Amino acid sequence: MACCIFCRLIADPEFKALYRDDDVVAFADLNPQAPVHFLVVPRNHVETIAELDDEYLLGRILAAAHTGARDPGISEGGERLVCNQGPHAGPTSHHVHLHARAGRQRA
């Protein structure tokens, strides 16, 4: 989708991803809420988790977040995985994405 910021980022050959494979892309959050904050998004545009009925792809999203969180210094204290779903959750992008946050104690 041309109007989706995540789709535009993924399509940009100059875009610096932390991780990418055939199914998902992980990249640093542009407005981090923790010392370590990255997003994992499916390559194909899907607006909501409710529309994502591909269990394999759901697993790939979690696996990519897990891989990124295993980097040295990130997972020792734990990480937080967040997925905002629906208008009441306040998503800022309408492309399925998982936030992975680490690096500080959550209050």
N, CA, C and O atoms as a GROMACS GRO file, in nm:
protein
  428
    1MET      N    1   0.085  -0.118   0.000
    1MET     CA    2   0.000   0.000   0.000
    1MET      C    3   0.089   0.124   0.000
    1MET      O    4   0.175   0.140   0.087
    2ALA      N    5   0.069   0.209  -0.095
    2ALA     CA    6   0.152   0.327  -0.111
    2ALA      C    7   0.142   0.424   0.007
    2ALA      O    8   0.237   0.496   0.035
    3CYS      N    9   0.028   0.427   0.076
    3CYS     CA   10   0.011   0.523   0.184
    3CYS      C   11   0.060   0.469   0.319
    3CYS      O   12   0.062   0.545   0.416
    4CYS      N   13   0.099   0.346   0.329
    4CYS     CA   14   0.143   0.286   0.455
    4CYS      C   15   0.292   0.311   0.476
    4CYS      O   16   0.375   0.274   0.393
    5ILE      N   17   0.326   0.374   0.588
    5ILE     CA   18   0.466   0.405   0.617
    5ILE      C   19   0.551   0.280   0.624
    5ILE      O   20   0.665   0.280   0.578
    6PHE      N   21   0.500   0.172   0.683
    6PHE     CA   22   0.579   0.050   0.693
    6PHE      C   23   0.602  -0.012   0.556
    6PHE      O   24   0.711  -0.061   0.528
    7CYS      N   25   0.500  -0.011   0.472
    7CYS     CA   26   0.516  -0.065   0.336
    7CYS      C   27   0.620   0.015   0.258
    7CYS      O   28   0.699  -0.041   0.182
    8ARG      N   29   0.618   0.148   0.275
    8ARG     CA   30   0.717   0.232   0.206
    8ARG      C   31   0.858   0.204   0.257
    8ARG      O   32   0.951   0.196   0.178
    9LEU      N   33   0.874   0.189   0.388
    9LEU     CA   34   1.005   0.158   0.444
    9LEU      C   35   1.057   0.024   0.393
    9LEU      O   36   1.172   0.014   0.350
   10ILE      N   37   0.974  -0.077   0.397
   10ILE     CA   38   1.014  -0.211   0.353
   10ILE      C   39   1.055  -0.211   0.206
   10ILE      O   40   1.148  -0.281   0.167
   11ALA      N   41   0.986  -0.132   0.124
   11ALA     CA   42   1.013  -0.128  -0.020
   11ALA      C   43   1.138  -0.047  -0.055
   11ALA      O   44   1.191  -0.061  -0.165
   12ASP      N   45   1.187   0.035   0.036
   12ASP     CA   46   1.302   0.121   0.010
   12ASP      C   47   1.431   0.040   0.017
   12ASP      O   48   1.464  -0.012   0.124
   13PRO      N   49   1.505   0.027  -0.094
   13PRO     CA   50   1.628  -0.054  -0.092
   13PRO      C   51   1.737   0.005  -0.003
   13PRO      O   52   1.830  -0.066   0.035
   14GLU      N   53   1.728   0.132   0.032
   14GLU     CA   54   1.827   0.198   0.119
   14GLU      C   55   1.793   0.184   0.268
   14GLU      O   56   1.872   0.221   0.354
   15PHE      N   57   1.674   0.132   0.297
   15PHE     CA   58   1.628   0.121   0.435
   15PHE      C   59   1.714   0.022   0.513
   15PHE      O   60   1.738  -0.090   0.467
   16LYS      N   61   1.760   0.063   0.630
   16LYS     CA   62   1.845  -0.020   0.716
   16LYS      C   63   1.759  -0.100   0.814
   16LYS      O   64   1.710  -0.045   0.912
   17ALA      N   65   1.742  -0.225   0.786
   17ALA     CA   66   1.666  -0.314   0.874
   17ALA      C   67   1.761  -0.383   0.972
   17ALA      O   68   1.878  -0.406   0.940
   18LEU      N   69   1.712  -0.415   1.089
   18LEU     CA   70   1.788  -0.494   1.185
   18LEU      C   71   1.786  -0.640   1.147
   18LEU      O   72   1.881  -0.714   1.172
   19TYR      N   73   1.675  -0.680   1.085
   19TYR     CA   74   1.657  -0.820   1.045
   19TYR      C   75   1.557  -0.822   0.931
   19TYR      O   76   1.461  -0.745   0.931
   20ARG      N   77   1.579  -0.909   0.835
   20ARG     CA   78   1.479  -0.928   0.731
   20ARG      C   79   1.491  -1.070   0.676
   20ARG      O   80   1.600  -1.126   0.666
   21ASP      N   81   1.377  -1.125   0.643
   21ASP     CA   82   1.372  -1.253   0.572
   21ASP      C   83   1.255  -1.246   0.475
   21ASP      O   84   1.204  -1.137   0.449
   22ASP      N   85   1.214  -1.357   0.421
   22ASP     CA   86   1.108  -1.357   0.320
   22ASP      C   87   0.972  -1.315   0.376
   22ASP      O   88   0.884  -1.275   0.300
   23ASP      N   89   0.954  -1.325   0.509
   23ASP     CA   90   0.823  -1.302   0.570
   23ASP      C   91   0.812  -1.173   0.650
   23ASP      O   92   0.707  -1.109   0.650
   24VAL      N   93   0.919  -1.135   0.720
   24VAL     CA   94   0.912  -1.023   0.814
   24VAL      C   95   1.034  -0.933   0.803
   24VAL      O   96   1.138  -0.971   0.748
   25VAL      N   97   1.020  -0.813   0.857
   25VAL     CA   98   1.130  -0.717   0.866
   25VAL      C   99   1.126  -0.658   1.008
   25VAL      O  100   1.019  -0.628   1.061
   26ALA      N  101   1.244  -0.642   1.068
   26ALA     CA  102   1.256  -0.578   1.200
   26ALA      C  103   1.343  -0.455   1.185
   26ALA      O  104   1.444  -0.456   1.115
   27PHE      N  105   1.303  -0.348   1.253
   27PHE     CA  106   1.378  -0.223   1.244
   27PHE      C  107   1.358  -0.141   1.371
   27PHE      O  108   1.259  -0.159   1.442
   28ALA      N  109   1.452  -0.051   1.397
   28ALA     CA  110   1.445   0.034   1.516
   28ALA      C  111   1.323   0.125   1.508
   28ALA      O  112   1.290   0.176   1.402
   29ASP      N  113   1.257   0.143   1.622
   29ASP     CA  114   1.143   0.233   1.629
   29ASP      C  115   1.193   0.378   1.614
   29ASP      O  116   1.294   0.415   1.674
   30LEU      N  117   1.124   0.457   1.535
   30LEU     CA  118   1.163   0.596   1.513
   30LEU      C  119   1.136   0.685   1.635
   30LEU      O  120   1.192   0.794   1.646
   31ASN      N  121   1.050   0.638   1.725
   31ASN     CA  122   1.017   0.712   1.847
   31ASN      C  123   1.028   0.614   1.964
   31ASN      O  124   0.926   0.576   2.022
   32PRO      N  125   1.151   0.575   2.000
   32PRO     CA  126   1.167   0.468   2.100
   32PRO      C  127   1.112   0.504   2.237
   32PRO      O  128   1.125   0.617   2.284
   33GLN      N  129   1.050   0.404   2.300
   33GLN     CA  130   0.993   0.419   2.433
   33GLN      C  131   1.075   0.345   2.537
   33GLN      O  132   1.035   0.336   2.654
   34ALA      N  133   1.190   0.292   2.497
   34ALA     CA  134   1.281   0.219   2.585
   34ALA      C  135   1.420   0.225   2.521
   34ALA      O  136   1.432   0.256   2.403
   35PRO      N  137   1.525   0.196   2.599
   35PRO     CA  138   1.659   0.198   2.542
   35PRO      C  139   1.674   0.108   2.420
   35PRO      O  140   1.744   0.142   2.325
   36VAL      N  141   1.608  -0.006   2.422
   36VAL     CA  142   1.600  -0.094   2.305
   36VAL      C  143   1.453  -0.100   2.265
   36VAL      O  144   1.369  -0.140   2.345
   37HIS      N  145   1.423  -0.060   2.143
   37HIS     CA  146   1.284  -0.060   2.097
   37HIS      C  147   1.286  -0.081   1.946
   37HIS      O  148   1.325   0.008   1.870
   38PHE      N  149   1.242  -0.198   1.905
   38PHE     CA  150   1.234  -0.226   1.762
   38PHE      C  151   1.097  -0.284   1.728
   38PHE      O  152   1.026  -0.334   1.815
   39LEU      N  153   1.062  -0.275   1.602
   39LEU     CA  154   0.935  -0.326   1.552
   39LEU      C  155   0.960  -0.445   1.461
   39LEU      O  156   1.063  -0.452   1.393
   40VAL      N  157   0.867  -0.537   1.461
   40VAL     CA  158   0.868  -0.649   1.366
   40VAL      C  159   0.738  -0.641   1.289
   40VAL      O  160   0.630  -0.639   1.348
   41VAL      N  161   0.747  -0.637   1.156
   41VAL     CA  162   0.629  -0.624   1.071
   41VAL      C  163   0.632  -0.731   0.962
   41VAL      O  164   0.740  -0.768   0.915
   42PRO      N  165   0.516  -0.780   0.922
   42PRO     CA  166   0.514  -0.869   0.806
   42PRO      C  167   0.543  -0.789   0.679
   42PRO      O  168   0.506  -0.672   0.669
   43ARG      N  169   0.609  -0.852   0.584
   43ARG     CA  170   0.640  -0.784   0.457
   43ARG      C  171   0.512  -0.747   0.381
   43ARG      O  172   0.504  -0.641   0.320
   44ASN      N  173   0.413  -0.835   0.384
   44ASN     CA  174   0.286  -0.807   0.317
   44ASN      C  175   0.198  -0.723   0.407
   44ASN      O  176   0.193  -0.745   0.528
   45HIS      N  177   0.128  -0.628   0.348
   45HIS     CA  178   0.041  -0.540   0.426
   45HIS      C  179  -0.080  -0.616   0.478
   45HIS      O  180  -0.158  -0.673   0.401
   46VAL      N  181  -0.094  -0.614   0.609
   46VAL     CA  182  -0.211  -0.666   0.679
   46VAL      C  183  -0.244  -0.560   0.784
   46VAL      O  184  -0.157  -0.524   0.863
   47GLU      N  185  -0.366  -0.510   0.786
   47GLU     CA  186  -0.399  -0.399   0.874
   47GLU      C  187  -0.410  -0.437   1.021
   47GLU      O  188  -0.364  -0.362   1.107
   48THR      N  189  -0.471  -0.551   1.052
   48THR     CA  190  -0.494  -0.586   1.192
   48THR      C  191  -0.465  -0.733   1.217
   48THR      O  192  -0.466  -0.815   1.125
   49ILE      N  193  -0.438  -0.764   1.343
   49ILE     CA  194  -0.419  -0.904   1.383
   49ILE      C  195  -0.546  -0.984   1.352
   49ILE      O  196  -0.538  -1.101   1.316
   50ALA      N  197  -0.662  -0.921   1.367
   50ALA     CA  198  -0.789  -0.989   1.339
   50ALA      C  199  -0.795  -1.038   1.194
   50ALA      O  200  -0.859  -1.138   1.165
   51GLU      N  201  -0.727  -0.966   1.103
   51GLU     CA  202  -0.725  -1.005   0.962
   51GLU      C  203  -0.614  -1.105   0.930
   51GLU      O  204  -0.612  -1.163   0.822
   52LEU      N  205  -0.524  -1.126   1.023
   52LEU     CA  206  -0.409  -1.213   1.000
   52LEU      C  207  -0.442  -1.354   1.044
   52LEU      O  208  -0.430  -1.388   1.162
   53ASP      N  209  -0.484  -1.437   0.949
   53ASP     CA  210  -0.523  -1.574   0.982
   53ASP      C  211  -0.416  -1.675   0.943
   53ASP      O  212  -0.444  -1.794   0.932
   54ASP      N  213  -0.294  -1.628   0.923
   54ASP     CA  214  -0.182  -1.712   0.885
   54ASP      C  215  -0.099  -1.743   1.010
   54ASP      O  216  -0.019  -1.661   1.054
   55GLU      N  217  -0.119  -1.862   1.067
   55GLU     CA  218  -0.050  -1.899   1.190
   55GLU      C  219   0.102  -1.904   1.170
   55GLU      O  220   0.177  -1.873   1.262
   56TYR      N  221   0.146  -1.944   1.053
   56TYR     CA  222   0.290  -1.946   1.024
   56TYR      C  223   0.348  -1.805   1.034
   56TYR      O  224   0.452  -1.785   1.096
   57LEU      N  225   0.281  -1.709   0.973
   57LEU     CA  226   0.329  -1.571   0.975
   57LEU      C  227   0.327  -1.513   1.117
   57LEU      O  228   0.418  -1.441   1.156
   58LEU      N  229   0.224  -1.544   1.193
   58LEU     CA  230   0.221  -1.502   1.334
   58LEU      C  231   0.342  -1.556   1.408
   58LEU      O  232   0.405  -1.486   1.487
   59GLY      N  233   0.375  -1.680   1.383
   59GLY     CA  234   0.492  -1.742   1.445
   59GLY      C  235   0.621  -1.676   1.400
   59GLY      O  236   0.713  -1.659   1.480
   60ARG      N  237   0.630  -1.640   1.273
   60ARG     CA  238   0.750  -1.574   1.220
   60ARG      C  239   0.769  -1.437   1.286
   60ARG      O  240   0.882  -1.398   1.314
   61ILE      N  241   0.661  -1.365   1.309
   61ILE     CA  242   0.669  -1.234   1.375
   61ILE      C  243   0.727  -1.252   1.516
   61ILE      O  244   0.819  -1.180   1.555
   62LEU      N  245   0.674  -1.348   1.592
   62LEU     CA  246   0.726  -1.372   1.727
   62LEU      C  247   0.868  -1.424   1.724
   62LEU      O  248   0.949  -1.385   1.808
   63ALA      N  249   0.900  -1.510   1.630
   63ALA     CA  250   1.036  -1.565   1.620
   63ALA      C  251   1.137  -1.455   1.590
   63ALA      O  252   1.247  -1.455   1.646
   64ALA      N  253   1.102  -1.362   1.503
   64ALA     CA  254   1.193  -1.252   1.471
   64ALA      C  255   1.214  -1.162   1.593
   64ALA      O  256   1.326  -1.116   1.616
   65ALA      N  257   1.109  -1.137   1.671
   65ALA     CA  258   1.123  -1.057   1.793
   65ALA      C  259   1.213  -1.131   1.892
   65ALA      O  260   1.297  -1.069   1.958
   66HIS      N  261   1.195  -1.259   1.903
   66HIS     CA  262   1.276  -1.341   1.993
   66HIS      C  263   1.423  -1.339   1.950
   66HIS      O  264   1.512  -1.327   2.035
   67THR      N  265   1.448  -1.351   1.821
   67THR     CA  266   1.585  -1.347   1.769
   67THR      C  267   1.651  -1.213   1.801
   67THR      O  268   1.766  -1.210   1.846
   68GLY      N  269   1.580  -1.104   1.778
   68GLY     CA  270   1.636  -0.972   1.808
   68GLY      C  271   1.661  -0.951   1.955
   68GLY      O  272   1.760  -0.888   1.993
   69ALA      N  273   1.574  -1.004   2.039
   69ALA     CA  274   1.588  -0.986   2.184
   69ALA      C  275   1.699  -1.073   2.242
   69ALA      O  276   1.743  -1.050   2.355
   70ARG      N  277   1.745  -1.172   2.168
   70ARG     CA  278   1.854  -1.257   2.217
   70ARG      C  279   1.991  -1.194   2.198
   70ARG      O  280   2.090  -1.248   2.246
   71ASP      N  281   1.999  -1.082   2.129
   71ASP     CA  282   2.128  -1.014   2.113
   71ASP      C  283   2.187  -0.985   2.250
   71ASP      O  284   2.113  -0.957   2.344
   72PRO      N  285   2.319  -0.992   2.262
   72PRO     CA  286   2.382  -0.970   2.394
   72PRO      C  287   2.340  -0.838   2.457
   72PRO      O  288   2.334  -0.734   2.391
   73GLY      N  289   2.309  -0.845   2.586
   73GLY     CA  290   2.275  -0.726   2.660
   73GLY      C  291   2.129  -0.687   2.656
   73GLY      O  292   2.089  -0.594   2.726
   74ILE      N  293   2.049  -0.754   2.578
   74ILE     CA  294   1.909  -0.715   2.567
   74ILE      C  295   1.821  -0.800   2.657
   74ILE      O  296   1.744  -0.746   2.736
   75SER      N  297   1.830  -0.930   2.645
   75SER     CA  298   1.731  -1.016   2.710
   75SER      C  299   1.763  -1.054   2.854
   75SER      O  300   1.680  -1.117   2.920
   76GLU      N  301   1.882  -1.019   2.906
   76GLU     CA  302   1.915  -1.060   3.042
   76GLU      C  303   1.810  -1.011   3.142
   76GLU      O  304   1.773  -1.085   3.233
   77GLY      N  305   1.763  -0.888   3.126
   77GLY     CA  306   1.663  -0.833   3.218
   77GLY      C  307   1.521  -0.855   3.171
   77GLY      O  308   1.426  -0.817   3.240
   78GLY      N  309   1.505  -0.917   3.056
   78GLY     CA  310   1.372  -0.941   3.001
   78GLY      C  311   1.336  -0.840   2.894
   78GLY      O  312   1.401  -0.736   2.880
   79GLU      N  313   1.234  -0.871   2.822
   79GLU     CA  314   1.184  -0.781   2.719
   79GLU      C  315   1.033  -0.779   2.724
   79GLU      O  316   0.969  -0.870   2.778
   80ARG      N  317   0.977  -0.675   2.667
   80ARG     CA  318   0.831  -0.660   2.662
   80ARG      C  319   0.790  -0.662   2.516
   80ARG      O  320   0.846  -0.588   2.435
   81LEU      N  321   0.694  -0.745   2.483
   81LEU     CA  322   0.639  -0.753   2.348
   81LEU      C  323   0.498  -0.697   2.352
   81LEU      O  324   0.416  -0.740   2.432
   82VAL      N  325   0.471  -0.600   2.264
   82VAL     CA  326   0.342  -0.531   2.265
   82VAL      C  327   0.286  -0.527   2.124
   82VAL      O  328   0.356  -0.495   2.028
   83CYS      N  329   0.158  -0.560   2.111
   83CYS     CA  330   0.088  -0.550   1.984
   83CYS      C  331  -0.043  -0.477   2.009
   83CYS      O  332  -0.131  -0.530   2.077
   84ASN      N  333  -0.056  -0.357   1.956
   84ASN     CA  334  -0.179  -0.279   1.972
   84ASN      C  335  -0.280  -0.324   1.866
   84ASN      O  336  -0.249  -0.326   1.747
   85GLN      N  337  -0.399  -0.358   1.910
   85GLN     CA  338  -0.502  -0.409   1.820
   85GLN      C  339  -0.630  -0.329   1.837
   85GLN      O  340  -0.686  -0.323   1.946
   86GLY      N  341  -0.677  -0.270   1.731
   86GLY     CA  342  -0.805  -0.201   1.731
   86GLY      C  343  -0.794  -0.055   1.770
   86GLY      O  344  -0.693  -0.013   1.827
   87PRO      N  345  -0.897   0.023   1.740
   87PRO     CA  346  -0.892   0.168   1.759
   87PRO      C  347  -0.876   0.210   1.906
   87PRO      O  348  -0.820   0.316   1.932
   88HIS      N  349  -0.924   0.132   2.000
   88HIS     CA  350  -0.913   0.169   2.141
   88HIS      C  351  -0.772   0.147   2.196
   88HIS      O  352  -0.738   0.199   2.302
   89ALA      N  353  -0.690   0.071   2.125
   89ALA     CA  354  -0.553   0.045   2.169
   89ALA      C  355  -0.457   0.154   2.124
   89ALA      O  356  -0.344   0.160   2.173
   90GLY      N  357  -0.500   0.239   2.034
   90GLY     CA  358  -0.419   0.352   1.991
   90GLY      C  359  -0.307   0.322   1.894
   90GLY      O  360  -0.200   0.381   1.907
   91PRO      N  361  -0.326   0.232   1.798
   91PRO     CA  362  -0.217   0.208   1.702
   91PRO      C  363  -0.191   0.334   1.619
   91PRO      O  364  -0.284   0.406   1.584
   92THR      N  365  -0.064   0.359   1.589
   92THR     CA  366  -0.030   0.475   1.508
   92THR      C  367  -0.009   0.437   1.361
   92THR      O  368   0.001   0.524   1.275
   93SER      N  369  -0.003   0.309   1.335
   93SER     CA  370   0.009   0.260   1.198
   93SER      C  371  -0.088   0.145   1.179
   93SER      O  372  -0.104   0.060   1.267
   94HIS      N  373  -0.152   0.144   1.064
   94HIS     CA  374  -0.248   0.036   1.036
   94HIS      C  375  -0.182  -0.068   0.948
   94HIS      O  376  -0.225  -0.094   0.835
   95HIS      N  377  -0.078  -0.127   1.003
   95HIS     CA  378  -0.005  -0.239   0.944
   95HIS      C  379   0.038  -0.320   1.066
   95HIS      O  380   0.103  -0.267   1.155
   96VAL      N  381   0.002  -0.446   1.070
   96VAL     CA  382   0.034  -0.530   1.186
   96VAL      C  383   0.181  -0.511   1.222
   96VAL      O  384   0.269  -0.517   1.136
   97HIS      N  385   0.207  -0.487   1.350
   97HIS     CA  386   0.345  -0.476   1.397
   97HIS      C  387   0.354  -0.512   1.544
   97HIS      O  388   0.260  -0.491   1.622
   98LEU      N  389   0.466  -0.566   1.580
   98LEU     CA  390   0.494  -0.606   1.718
   98LEU      C  391   0.609  -0.519   1.769
   98LEU      O  392   0.714  -0.511   1.706
   99HIS      N  393   0.587  -0.453   1.883
   99HIS     CA  394   0.692  -0.375   1.947
   99HIS      C  395   0.771  -0.467   2.039
   99HIS      O  396   0.712  -0.543   2.116
  100ALA      N  397   0.902  -0.462   2.033
  100ALA     CA  398   0.989  -0.532   2.128
  100ALA      C  399   1.067  -0.424   2.202
  100ALA      O  400   1.139  -0.345   2.141
  101ARG      N  401   1.053  -0.422   2.335
  101ARG     CA  402   1.116  -0.319   2.417
  101ARG      C  403   1.196  -0.385   2.528
  101ARG      O  404   1.152  -0.484   2.587
  102ALA      N  405   1.314  -0.330   2.555
  102ALA     CA  406   1.401  -0.384   2.660
  102ALA      C  407   1.498  -0.276   2.705
  102ALA      O  408   1.504  -0.167   2.647
  103GLY      N  409   1.574  -0.308   2.808
  103GLY     CA  410   1.681  -0.220   2.850
  103GLY      C  411   1.654  -0.137   2.973
  103GLY      O  412   1.741  -0.061   3.016
  104ARG      N  413   1.536  -0.151   3.030
  104ARG     CA  414   1.509  -0.080   3.157
  104ARG      C  415   1.395  -0.150   3.230
  104ARG      O  416   1.315  -0.223   3.172
  105GLN      N  417   1.391  -0.125   3.359
  105GLN     CA  418   1.285  -0.179   3.445
  105GLN      C  419   1.153  -0.111   3.411
  105GLN      O  420   1.147   0.012   3.402
  106ARG      N  421   1.050  -0.188   3.392
  106ARG     CA  422   0.917  -0.132   3.367
  106ARG      C  423   0.850  -0.102   3.500
  106ARG      O  424   0.848  -0.186   3.590
  107ALA      N  425   0.798   0.017   3.511
  107ALA     CA  426   0.732   0.058   3.636
  107ALA      C  427   0.595  -0.004   3.650
  107ALA      O  428   0.526   0.020   3.749
   0.00000   0.00000   0.00000
